């Protein structure tokens, strides 16, 4: 009989990590089958909205606000699933993404930036992820500014 900790040690991944990997593989497979252009974009946004609708209370409301904020401040970023959760891409590559804390069995949800965001700063220290826990309006504005900067690419902001 195998317990959960032993199973993680054996293959190196927790059940949540394995589920995320499987979700990403399914996303890539579905992406490859889809048509190009507006039809593909509409289908990908529908996938993101469906995933948000499935989220537990609390995380769903935050994800809805994140989605609306990204659409407003960076309409050029295309919604797409990223490891089973909402992501936003430029040229097919994810720039930023939301992770539900409840789905990930974590203390809080996060909003992260990939290397594609290019938020690099001269001092060598820049954000890659933020905890989203009861954000103030000024925190939402700051996050929106980072998303705008990430969407614009290098040299922005």
URMO-V538169 format. One record per pair of residues at least 24 apart in sequence whose C-alpha atoms are under 10 Angstrom apart, sorted by the first residue. I is the first residue (numbers start at 0). J is the second residue. If there is no record, write none. Layout:
# URMO-V538169
i = <I/I>
j = <J/J>
This chain:
# URMO-V538169
i = <15/15/15/16/16/18/18/18/19/19/19/19/19/20/20/20/21/21/22/22/22/22/22/23/23/23/23/23/24/24/24/25/25/26/26/26/26/26/27/27/27/30/30/39/40/40/40/41/41/41/42/42/43/43/43/43/43/44/44/44/44/44/44/44/45/45/45/46/46/46/46/46/46/47/47/47/47/47/47/47/47/47/48/48/48/48/48/49/50/50/50/50/51/51/51/51/54/54/54/54/54/55/55/55/55/56/57/57/57/57/57/58/58/58/58/58/58/58/58/58/58/59/59/61/61/61/61/61/61/61/62/62/62/62/62/62/62/64/65/65/65/65/65/65/66/66/68/68/68/68/68/68/69/69/69/69/69/69/69/71/71/72/72/72/72/72/72/72/72/73/73/73/73/73/73/73/73/74/74/75/75/75/76/76/76/76/76/85/86/86/86/87/87/87/88/88/88/88/89/89/89/89/89/89/92/94/94/94/94/95/95/95/95/95/95/96/97/97/97/98/98/98/99/100/100/100/106/106/107/107/107/108/110/111/112/112/112/113/114/115/115/115/115/116/116/116/116/116/116/116/116/116/117/117/117/117/117/117/117/117/118/118/118/118/118/118/118/118/118/118/119/119/119/120>
j = <102/103/104/82/103/82/83/103/81/82/83/84/103/81/82/83/82/83/80/81/82/83/84/80/81/82/83/84/81/82/83/82/83/79/80/81/82/83/80/81/82/79/80/79/77/78/79/77/78/79/78/79/77/78/79/80/85/77/78/79/80/85/86/87/78/79/80/78/79/80/83/84/85/78/79/80/81/83/84/85/86/87/78/79/80/84/85/85/80/83/84/85/84/85/97/99/84/99/100/101/102/99/100/101/102/101/99/100/101/108/133/97/98/99/100/101/102/107/108/131/132/99/101/97/99/108/131/132/133/134/96/97/98/99/108/109/110/139/96/97/110/139/142/143/96/97/139/140/142/143/146/147/95/96/142/143/146/147/150/143/147/140/143/144/145/146/147/148/150/143/144/146/147/148/149/150/151/147/150/147/150/151/146/147/149/150/151/110/110/111/112/112/146/150/113/115/116/150/115/116/149/150/151/152/116/146/149/150/152/127/128/145/146/149/150/128/128/129/131/128/130/131/131/130/131/132/130/132/131/132/133/132/142/146/145/146/149/149/149/149/150/152/153/145/146/147/148/149/150/151/152/153/148/149/150/151/152/153/154/155/145/146/148/149/150/152/153/154/155/156/149/153/154/154>
